[in-house]
Amino acid sequence: MKPSDIKTLITSGTIILAVALYLIFSPDPKDKPVDENITTQQEENKIGQENEQQSAVAASISIQYAQQATGNKLQAVKYLSINDGDTFSIEMNGEKHKVRLLMVDTPEMNYDKGKPMPYAEDAKAFTENLLKNASKIELLFDVGPETDKYDRILAYIYVDDVLLQESLLKEGLAVMRYINKPNNTLEAELKEVQAEAQAQKLNVWAHEGYFDGKQFHEDAVH
């Protein structure tokens, strides 16, 4: 064998050996170090999402909280018919009753006076849709009188575990009104919900002066 052939063989063998060793001992791509900055950002995003979810849950007036705050228990009822966004008829314990939602007021339908107030029909449709399509409807009394001077039941209504008063306020289809102690246990929580809708200028809050804190002014809606 010629010296040149021996040199070529040695060179080729060295290259082959180097390649083999690289393949054997090179790190698995899966074991590649992760950028700590990326990992930290992902963790922060996850924590942020969890905090947002917790905040959303905390903002909701849960059944457990309402029962504990009022000291009363929910009672199952059946929806019958509706008058407007805050007043409707139910069946409870085999008897028919008219319910007036505690602490919230929706614009009037004005059945005997003519044209509905702005957003009255929207509020009525919203409440009716929830009640008609509910899997369960439950009523919760506060600690004060259970009826008003018109013999309407005064209560909180939970529709599929969500407080109806809260839902109306969130949509800007109701305002807080007729707040009478001691039937105001959930007043602070509902005011927070209303404040958010007001800040977003939703529906009734989209028109400055429509509700002045005491009554509605139709002429403020153009």
C-alpha positions in Angstrom: 0.0 0.0 0.0 1.3 3.4 -0.9 2.0 6.0 1.8 -0.6 8.3 0.2 -3.2 5.6 0.5 -2.4 5.0 4.1 -2.7 8.8 4.8 -6.1 8.9 3.0 -7.4 5.9 5.0 -6.3 7.5 8.3 -7.9 10.9 7.4 -11.2 9.2 6.4 -11.2 7.1 9.5 -10.7 10.2 11.7 -13.6 12.0 10.0 -15.9 9.0 10.4 -14.9 8.6 14.0 -15.6 12.3 14.7 -19.0 12.1 13.1 -19.9 9.0 15.1 -18.8 10.6 18.4 -20.8 13.8 17.6 -23.9 11.7 16.9 -23.5 9.7 20.1 -22.6 12.6 22.5 -24.4 15.6 21.0 -27.2 16.9 23.2 -30.8 16.0 22.5 -32.7 19.1 21.1 -35.4 18.3 23.7 -32.7 18.9 26.4 -31.8 22.3 25.0 -31.8 24.9 27.8 -35.0 27.0 27.8 -34.7 30.8 27.6 -35.4 31.9 31.2 -36.9 35.1 30.0 -39.5 33.2 27.9 -40.3 30.8 30.7 -40.8 33.7 33.1 -43.0 35.6 30.7 -45.1 32.5 30.2 -45.5 32.0 33.9 -46.4 35.6 34.4 -49.1 35.3 31.7 -50.5 32.2 33.3 -50.6 33.9 36.7 -52.3 37.0 35.1 -55.0 34.8 33.5 -55.6 33.0 36.8 -55.9 36.4 38.6 -58.4 37.6 36.0 -60.5 34.5 36.4 -60.4 34.8 40.2 -61.4 38.5 39.9 -64.4 37.6 37.7 -65.5 35.0 40.1 -65.1 37.4 43.1 -67.2 40.1 41.3 -70.1 37.7 41.0 -72.6 37.7 43.8 -72.7 33.9 44.4 -75.6 32.0 45.9 -73.5 30.9 48.8 -72.5 34.5 49.6 -76.1 35.8 49.3 -77.5 33.1 51.5 -74.9 33.6 54.1 -75.3 37.4 54.0 -79.1 37.4 54.3 -79.4 34.3 56.5 -82.1 32.9 54.2 -82.3 30.0 51.8 -83.3 29.9 48.2 -86.7 28.8 47.2 -87.5 27.2 43.8 -90.1 29.1 41.8 -91.7 28.8 38.3 -91.9 31.7 35.8 -95.4 32.6 34.6 -95.4 36.0 32.9 -93.7 39.3 32.7 -94.7 42.9 33.1 -91.4 44.7 32.6 -87.7 44.3 33.2 -88.0 44.3 37.0 -91.5 42.9 37.6 -93.0 39.5 36.7 -95.2 36.8 37.9 -94.1 33.4 39.4 -95.6 30.3 40.9 -94.2 29.5 44.4 -95.5 26.7 46.6 -98.4 26.2 44.3 -99.5 29.9 44.4 -99.2 32.7 42.0 -97.3 35.8 43.0 -96.0 39.0 41.4 -92.3 39.7 42.1 -90.6 43.1 42.2 -86.8 42.8 42.1 -85.1 44.3 45.1 -83.0 47.5 44.7 -83.1 47.7 40.9 -85.3 49.7 38.5 -85.7 49.4 34.8 -87.3 52.0 32.5 -91.1 51.9 32.5 -93.1 50.3 29.7 -95.9 52.9 30.2 -98.7 50.5 29.2 -101.4 53.0 30.2 -99.5 56.1 29.2 -98.3 55.4 25.6 -94.8 55.0 24.4 -92.3 52.9 26.4 -89.4 54.8 28.0 -86.0 54.3 26.2 -84.5 50.9 26.9 -87.7 49.7 28.6 -88.4 47.1 25.9 -84.8 46.0 25.9 -84.9 45.4 29.6 -88.1 43.5 29.4 -86.9 41.3 26.6 -83.6 40.7 28.5 -85.4 39.5 31.6 -88.0 37.6 29.7 -85.4 35.7 27.7 -83.5 34.7 30.8 -86.6 33.6 32.7 -88.3 31.7 29.8 -85.1 29.7 29.0 -83.9 29.0 32.5 -83.3 25.5 33.8 -84.0 26.7 37.3 -85.3 29.9 38.9 -84.8 30.5 42.6 -86.0 33.3 44.9 -84.2 34.7 48.0 -85.7 37.0 50.5 -83.7 39.7 52.3 -84.0 40.4 56.0 -86.7 43.1 55.7 -90.4 43.0 54.5 -91.2 40.3 52.0 -93.8 42.3 50.2 -94.5 46.0 49.3 -97.7 48.0 49.5 -98.9 46.5 46.2 -98.6 43.0 47.7 -95.7 42.2 45.4 -92.9 39.9 46.6 -89.7 41.8 47.2 -86.7 39.5 46.5 -83.5 38.6 44.8 -83.9 36.2 41.9 -81.3 33.7 40.8 -81.6 32.4 37.2 -79.4 29.4 36.7 -77.3 30.4 39.7 -76.8 34.0 38.4 -78.4 36.9 40.2 -80.9 38.6 37.9 -80.3 42.0 39.5 -76.6 41.7 38.8 -77.2 40.7 35.2 -79.5 43.7 34.5 -77.1 46.1 36.1 -74.1 44.6 34.1 -75.9 45.3 30.9 -76.8 48.8 31.8 -80.5 48.0 31.5 -81.3 48.8 35.1 -80.3 51.2 37.8 -80.2 51.0 41.5 -83.3 52.6 43.0 -85.8 52.1 45.8 -83.2 51.0 48.3 -84.9 50.6 51.6 -83.2 49.3 54.8 -83.0 46.6 55.9 -83.8 45.0 52.5 -80.4 46.2 51.2 -78.0 43.5 52.3 -76.4 43.3 48.8 -76.4 47.0 48.2 -72.6 47.5 48.1 -72.0 44.6 45.8 -74.7 45.7 43.3 -73.4 49.3 43.4 -70.0 48.0 42.2 -71.7 46.3 39.3 -73.6 49.4 38.4 -70.5 51.5 38.6 -68.7 49.3 36.0 -71.7 49.6 33.5 -71.8 53.3 34.1 -68.0 53.7 33.4 -68.5 51.8 30.2 -71.6 53.9 29.3 -73.7 50.9 28.5 -77.3 51.4 27.4 -79.1 53.7 29.9 -75.7 55.2 30.8 -74.9 56.1 27.2 -77.0 59.2 27.6 -75.9 61.8 30.0 -78.7 62.8 32.3 -81.1 60.0 31.4 -80.9 58.8 35.0 -80.0 61.4 37.5 -79.8 59.2 40.5 -83.4 59.6 41.4 -85.5 59.3 38.2 -85.3 58.8 34.4 -85.5 61.8 32.0 -86.7 60.7 28.6 -85.8 64.0 26.9 -82.1 63.2 27.6 -82.2 60.4 25.0 -82.0 61.8 21.5 
